[in-house]
Amino acid sequence: MNYVRPKKHLGQHFLKDENIAQEITSSISESTVNLLEIGPGTGVLTKYLLKNEKLNLFVIEIDTESVTYLTHHFPQLENRILAEDFLHFPIENLFNHESYSIIGNFPYNISSQILFKVLEHREQIPEVVGMFQKEVAERIASKPGKKAYGILSVLLQAYYNIEYLFTVDEHQFIPPPKVKSAVIRVRRNAVNQIDCDDKLFFRVVKTAFNQRRKTLRNALNSIELDADKLPADILSKRAEQLSVEDFIRLTNAVKVNF
Ligand code: SAH
């Protein structure tokens, strides 16, 4: 049972199904050593992670009531609980600057922001396993040509391989969220450096999807492109039709750093 009254503004939905908790915690790679859990709440995942003695586990939790609960129920977590906001914490300093993976039933109100922060620190974060709203999970895993395909899909897929693991029903949580959930595994791919300037790539992708119904010729009209460097038909397509490689090509055709 949990004794923390869920707080809606913190996206608190406590998972009650132990089998699902176990399934999530066993989805991290076997080689994992350094692991950060975001939003442990009352520790439904934490307790299984603590059974794995190989793991060097830290947890980060914004809610002081949950932190108190964790401190009392998991004394072995002593000095490993960061009572902080993940979005504002300097995560590059964790684990002595070594690489580490991330796990969590993520607070849904900030799930995209968590992933953007992971992307910023992608050189240090080889793997993320966790629960998202089903719709966000589908967006992340989506391939070109689908309505769900968007900024996060392209940016994450440029650096990570995405696996949709399983769907979780809303009634597995207290209180039940309004939407279904899904667990995904996101693993860094073999690409060290994409084949273009990565900051410019981010900006091109964001600009293209800002007006996703328009053709790229219109959506990107604020950017000067060298048409000679592009396949003939690419500018009459819309952002959602382009693969990661197409966006790299597009980035390499930008004339001026806008
Ligand atoms: N892992 C628990 C709780 C999931 S609910 C379970 O599965 O039952 C999401 C958790 O994230 C809550 O405990 C909430 O307090 C925490 N949280 C919300 N925003 C956060 C933030 N910015 N940084 C760290 N933790 C956060």
Residues whose N, C-alpha, C, O or C-beta is under 5 A from the ligand:
A	BS01	SAH	L10 G11 Q12 H13 F14 L15 I38 G39 P40 G41 T42 V44 I60 E61 I62 D63 S66 E84 D85 F86 L87 N105 F106 P107
